[in-house]
Amino acid sequence: MIRYAEKRDAEDICNIYNYYVVNTTITFEEQVVSIEEMRDRISEILERLPYLVFEEDGKVIGYAYATKWKARSAYKYSVETTVYLHKDRSGFGIGTKLYQSLLEELKFKGLHRAIGGVALPNKASVSLHEKLGFKKVAEFGEVGNKFNKWINVGYWEYTI
């Protein structure tokens, strides 16, 4: 079931996200996120934009949300999109369903452009974005450093 996130989902979302923080370069965050911090993040996003979760048997196993692309007012119709799945749940179509639902919500809200940033390499994320119709528009070299490794970031855009 896909639904809007609630504060009570923060613990499940932390469990999903913090795995990637600690073990991968998929996120550039380097410190685990507390449940309270995640509650604050969820609330802040929901003030303006969608934050969706995929729930199975009462447990959140994936989530997707949008944030402002940039602070200047002329960017107000563009957003950056994010999707994360429990580490054992990729490859089952959950990410596709979440992302499609997120894009539908963004369209309903009158947004125009979705931008997905991907730390490279990340074959699964690149495949997901391109399957949904996103087009690669940029790649920045060595803009992040995590685990003493320089990381490129690619950007894909989608007209909503």
ZADO-1210 file (C-alpha; in nm, 4 decimals, padded with zeros to 6 digits):
<atoms>
<atom x="00.0000" y="00.0000" z="00.0000" code="MET" pos="1"/>
<atom x="00.1264" y="00.3462" z="-00.0895" code="ILE" pos="2"/>
<atom x="00.0221" y="00.6333" z="00.1354" code="ARG" pos="3"/>
<atom x="00.1448" y="00.9656" z="00.2677" code="TYR" pos="4"/>
<atom x="00.4130" y="00.9410" z="00.5342" code="ALA" pos="5"/>
<atom x="00.3318" y="01.0208" z="00.8944" code="GLU" pos="6"/>
<atom x="00.5559" y="01.1044" z="01.1883" code="LYS" pos="7"/>
<atom x="00.5055" y="00.7507" z="01.3208" code="ARG" pos="8"/>
<atom x="00.6916" y="00.6203" z="01.0124" code="ASP" pos="9"/>
<atom x="01.0161" y="00.7897" z="01.1145" code="ALA" pos="10"/>
<atom x="01.1668" y="00.4823" z="01.2813" code="GLU" pos="11"/>
<atom x="01.1073" y="00.2553" z="00.9803" code="ASP" pos="12"/>
<atom x="01.2368" y="00.5266" z="00.7466" code="ILE" pos="13"/>
<atom x="01.5494" y="00.5696" z="00.9624" code="CYS" pos="14"/>
<atom x="01.6104" y="00.1961" z="00.9504" code="ASN" pos="15"/>
<atom x="01.5972" y="00.2033" z="00.5712" code="ILE" pos="16"/>
<atom x="01.7971" y="00.5227" z="00.5230" code="TYR" pos="17"/>
<atom x="02.0652" y="00.4753" z="00.7867" code="ASN" pos="18"/>
<atom x="02.1752" y="00.1499" z="00.6245" code="TYR" pos="19"/>
<atom x="02.2711" y="00.3550" z="00.3162" code="TYR" pos="20"/>
<atom x="02.4335" y="00.6264" z="00.5285" code="VAL" pos="21"/>
<atom x="02.6613" y="00.3790" z="00.7043" code="VAL" pos="22"/>
<atom x="02.7325" y="00.1334" z="00.4216" code="ASN" pos="23"/>
<atom x="02.7156" y="00.3097" z="00.0852" code="THR" pos="24"/>
<atom x="02.7976" y="00.6202" z="-00.1145" code="THR" pos="25"/>
<atom x="02.4385" y="00.6415" z="-00.2408" code="ILE" pos="26"/>
<atom x="02.3768" y="00.9220" z="00.0066" code="THR" pos="27"/>
<atom x="02.6393" y="01.1810" z="00.0936" code="PHE" pos="28"/>
<atom x="02.5139" y="01.1979" z="00.4493" code="GLU" pos="29"/>
<atom x="02.7840" y="01.0600" z="00.6799" code="GLU" pos="30"/>
<atom x="02.6146" y="01.0479" z="01.0220" code="GLN" pos="31"/>
<atom x="02.3100" y="00.8361" z="01.1014" code="VAL" pos="32"/>
<atom x="01.9863" y="01.0291" z="01.1301" code="VAL" pos="33"/>
<atom x="01.7938" y="01.0124" z="01.4576" code="SER" pos="34"/>
<atom x="01.4258" y="00.9270" z="01.4671" code="ILE" pos="35"/>
<atom x="01.3469" y="01.2777" z="01.5961" code="GLU" pos="36"/>
<atom x="01.5433" y="01.4388" z="01.3114" code="GLU" pos="37"/>
<atom x="01.3614" y="01.2188" z="01.0607" code="MET" pos="38"/>
<atom x="01.0255" y="01.3199" z="01.2091" code="ARG" pos="39"/>
<atom x="01.1237" y="01.6843" z="01.1598" code="ASP" pos="40"/>
<atom x="01.2307" y="01.6189" z="00.8009" code="ARG" pos="41"/>
<atom x="00.9049" y="01.4416" z="00.7197" code="ILE" pos="42"/>
<atom x="00.6975" y="01.7243" z="00.8687" code="SER" pos="43"/>
<atom x="00.8928" y="01.9932" z="00.6862" code="GLU" pos="44"/>
<atom x="00.8539" y="01.8239" z="00.3480" code="ILE" pos="45"/>
<atom x="00.4831" y="01.7558" z="00.3995" code="LEU" pos="46"/>
<atom x="00.4191" y="02.1269" z="00.4520" code="GLU" pos="47"/>
<atom x="00.4494" y="02.1746" z="00.0765" code="ARG" pos="48"/>
<atom x="00.5354" y="01.8536" z="-00.1062" code="LEU" pos="49"/>
<atom x="00.4505" y="01.4827" z="-00.1087" code="PRO" pos="50"/>
<atom x="00.6318" y="01.2265" z="00.1038" code="TYR" pos="51"/>
<atom x="00.5071" y="00.8763" z="00.0273" code="LEU" pos="52"/>
<atom x="00.5716" y="00.5397" z="00.1882" code="VAL" pos="53"/>
<atom x="00.5204" y="00.1850" z="00.0676" code="PHE" pos="54"/>
<atom x="00.3787" y="-00.0172" z="00.3529" code="GLU" pos="55"/>
<atom x="00.3675" y="-00.3949" z="00.3643" code="GLU" pos="56"/>
<atom x="00.2277" y="-00.5909" z="00.6594" code="ASP" pos="57"/>
<atom x="00.2256" y="-00.2742" z="00.8707" code="GLY" pos="58"/>
<atom x="00.5908" y="-00.1928" z="00.8043" code="LYS" pos="59"/>
<atom x="00.7375" y="00.0759" z="00.5768" code="VAL" pos="60"/>
<atom x="00.9723" y="-00.0882" z="00.3267" code="ILE" pos="61"/>
<atom x="01.0267" y="00.2060" z="00.0941" code="GLY" pos="62"/>
<atom x="00.9676" y="00.5767" z="00.0609" code="TYR" pos="63"/>
<atom x="00.9807" y="00.8572" z="-00.1940" code="ALA" pos="64"/>
<atom x="00.9570" y="01.2321" z="-00.1588" code="TYR" pos="65"/>
<atom x="01.0274" y="01.5625" z="-00.3280" code="ALA" pos="66"/>
<atom x="01.2113" y="01.8686" z="-00.2008" code="THR" pos="67"/>
<atom x="01.2711" y="02.2163" z="-00.3380" code="LYS" pos="68"/>
<atom x="01.5228" y="02.2163" z="-00.6199" code="TRP" pos="69"/>
<atom x="01.6620" y="02.5605" z="-00.5308" code="LYS" pos="70"/>
<atom x="01.5614" y="02.8429" z="-00.2966" code="ALA" pos="71"/>
<atom x="01.5000" y="03.1225" z="-00.5520" code="ARG" pos="72"/>
<atom x="01.1305" y="03.1760" z="-00.6296" code="SER" pos="73"/>
<atom x="01.1517" y="03.1140" z="-01.0045" code="ALA" pos="74"/>
<atom x="01.2469" y="02.7523" z="-00.9279" code="TYR" pos="75"/>
<atom x="00.9147" y="02.6921" z="-00.7506" code="LYS" pos="76"/>
<atom x="00.7865" y="02.4529" z="-01.0200" code="TYR" pos="77"/>
<atom x="01.0931" y="02.2264" z="-01.0044" code="SER" pos="78"/>
<atom x="01.1717" y="01.9676" z="-00.7378" code="VAL" pos="79"/>
<atom x="01.4394" y="01.7151" z="-00.6538" code="GLU" pos="80"/>
<atom x="01.3073" y="01.3639" z="-00.6085" code="THR" pos="81"/>
<atom x="01.4303" y="01.0863" z="-00.3817" code="THR" pos="82"/>
<atom x="01.3426" y="00.7198" z="-00.3415" code="VAL" pos="83"/>
<atom x="01.4844" y="00.4609" z="-00.1015" code="TYR" pos="84"/>
<atom x="01.3929" y="00.0980" z="-00.0438" code="LEU" pos="85"/>
<atom x="01.4801" y="-00.1432" z="00.2330" code="HIS" pos="86"/>
<atom x="01.8099" y="-00.3029" z="00.1287" code="LYS" pos="87"/>
<atom x="01.6430" y="-00.6426" z="00.0777" code="ASP" pos="88"/>
<atom x="01.3450" y="-00.5145" z="-00.1235" code="ARG" pos="89"/>
<atom x="01.4919" y="-00.3814" z="-00.4479" code="SER" pos="90"/>
<atom x="01.4084" y="-00.5580" z="-00.7715" code="GLY" pos="91"/>
<atom x="01.0419" y="-00.6223" z="-00.6888" code="PHE" pos="92"/>
<atom x="00.8901" y="-00.3164" z="-00.8615" code="GLY" pos="93"/>
<atom x="00.8339" y="-00.1256" z="-00.5372" code="ILE" pos="94"/>
<atom x="01.0617" y="00.1628" z="-00.6379" code="GLY" pos="95"/>
<atom x="00.8796" y="00.1969" z="-00.9702" code="THR" pos="96"/>
<atom x="00.5390" y="00.2073" z="-00.8020" code="LYS" pos="97"/>
<atom x="00.6555" y="00.4596" z="-00.5426" code="LEU" pos="98"/>
<atom x="00.8196" y="00.6843" z="-00.8009" code="TYR" pos="99"/>
<atom x="00.5169" y="00.6716" z="-01.0339" code="GLN" pos="100"/>
<atom x="00.2912" y="00.7658" z="-00.7433" code="SER" pos="101"/>
<atom x="00.5239" y="01.0498" z="-00.6476" code="LEU" pos="102"/>
<atom x="00.5228" y="01.1849" z="-01.0034" code="LEU" pos="103"/>
<atom x="00.1417" y="01.1695" z="-01.0104" code="GLU" pos="104"/>
<atom x="00.1248" y="01.3672" z="-00.6852" code="GLU" pos="105"/>
<atom x="00.3679" y="01.6247" z="-00.8221" code="LEU" pos="106"/>
<atom x="00.1579" y="01.6634" z="-01.1369" code="LYS" pos="107"/>
<atom x="-00.1549" y="01.7094" z="-00.9248" code="PHE" pos="108"/>
<atom x="00.0264" y="01.9851" z="-00.7330" code="LYS" pos="109"/>
<atom x="00.1055" y="02.1672" z="-01.0585" code="GLY" pos="110"/>
<atom x="00.4802" y="02.1095" z="-01.0603" code="LEU" pos="111"/>
<atom x="00.6683" y="02.1042" z="-01.3898" code="HIS" pos="112"/>
<atom x="01.0114" y="01.9432" z="-01.3561" code="ARG" pos="113"/>
<atom x="01.1447" y="01.6578" z="-01.1418" code="ALA" pos="114"/>
<atom x="01.5193" y="01.6243" z="-01.1014" code="ILE" pos="115"/>
<atom x="01.6844" y="01.3092" z="-00.9739" code="GLY" pos="116"/>
<atom x="02.0440" y="01.3171" z="-00.8524" code="GLY" pos="117"/>
<atom x="02.2344" y="00.9900" z="-00.8486" code="VAL" pos="118"/>
<atom x="02.5714" y="00.9196" z="-00.6863" code="ALA" pos="119"/>
<atom x="02.7585" y="00.7158" z="-00.9443" code="LEU" pos="120"/>
<atom x="02.7920" y="00.4350" z="-01.0108" code="PRO" pos="121"/>
<atom x="02.4423" y="00.3200" z="-00.9186" code="ASN" pos="122"/>
<atom x="02.3027" y="00.0961" z="-01.1908" code="LYS" pos="123"/>
<atom x="01.9709" y="00.0327" z="-01.0137" code="ALA" pos="124"/>
<atom x="01.8912" y="00.4030" z="-00.9694" code="SER" pos="125"/>
<atom x="01.9979" y="00.4942" z="-01.3230" code="VAL" pos="126"/>
<atom x="01.7794" y="00.2124" z="-01.4604" code="SER" pos="127"/>
<atom x="01.4810" y="00.3222" z="-01.2512" code="LEU" pos="128"/>
<atom x="01.5049" y="00.6841" z="-01.3629" code="HIS" pos="129"/>
<atom x="01.5432" y="00.5953" z="-01.7299" code="GLU" pos="130"/>
<atom x="01.2639" y="00.3361" z="-01.7164" code="LYS" pos="131"/>
<atom x="01.0320" y="00.6115" z="-01.5921" code="LEU" pos="132"/>
<atom x="01.1314" y="00.8480" z="-01.8728" code="GLY" pos="133"/>
<atom x="01.3933" y="01.0634" z="-01.7009" code="PHE" pos="134"/>
<atom x="01.6732" y="01.1866" z="-01.9293" code="LYS" pos="135"/>
<atom x="02.0310" y="01.2331" z="-01.8162" code="LYS" pos="136"/>
<atom x="02.1289" y="01.5993" z="-01.8417" code="VAL" pos="137"/>
<atom x="02.4506" y="01.6333" z="-01.6416" code="ALA" pos="138"/>
<atom x="02.7299" y="01.4611" z="-01.4589" code="GLU" pos="139"/>
<atom x="02.9576" y="01.6388" z="-01.2157" code="PHE" pos="140"/>
<atom x="03.2924" y="01.4783" z="-01.1465" code="GLY" pos="141"/>
<atom x="03.4234" y="01.4170" z="-00.7985" code="GLU" pos="142"/>
<atom x="03.1801" y="01.6483" z="-00.6186" code="VAL" pos="143"/>
<atom x="03.1491" y="01.4256" z="-00.3138" code="GLY" pos="144"/>
<atom x="03.3961" y="01.2390" z="-00.0974" code="ASN" pos="145"/>
<atom x="03.2843" y="00.9573" z="00.1283" code="LYS" pos="146"/>
<atom x="03.4854" y="00.6675" z="00.2661" code="PHE" pos="147"/>
<atom x="03.7948" y="00.8416" z="00.1230" code="ASN" pos="148"/>
<atom x="03.6599" y="00.7985" z="-00.2282" code="LYS" pos="149"/>
<atom x="03.5715" y="01.0713" z="-00.4817" code="TRP" pos="150"/>
<atom x="03.2207" y="01.0333" z="-00.6200" code="ILE" pos="151"/>
<atom x="03.0555" y="01.1675" z="-00.9351" code="ASN" pos="152"/>
<atom x="02.6902" y="01.2731" z="-00.9342" code="VAL" pos="153"/>
<atom x="02.4636" y="01.2497" z="-01.2372" code="GLY" pos="154"/>
<atom x="02.1353" y="01.4363" z="-01.2822" code="TYR" pos="155"/>
<atom x="01.8262" y="01.3153" z="-01.4634" code="TRP" pos="156"/>
<atom x="01.5239" y="01.5329" z="-01.5383" code="GLU" pos="157"/>
<atom x="01.1615" y="01.4578" z="-01.6112" code="TYR" pos="158"/>
<atom x="00.8842" y="01.6844" z="-01.7356" code="THR" pos="159"/>
<atom x="00.5850" y="01.6197" z="-01.5143" code="ILE" pos="160"/>
</atoms>
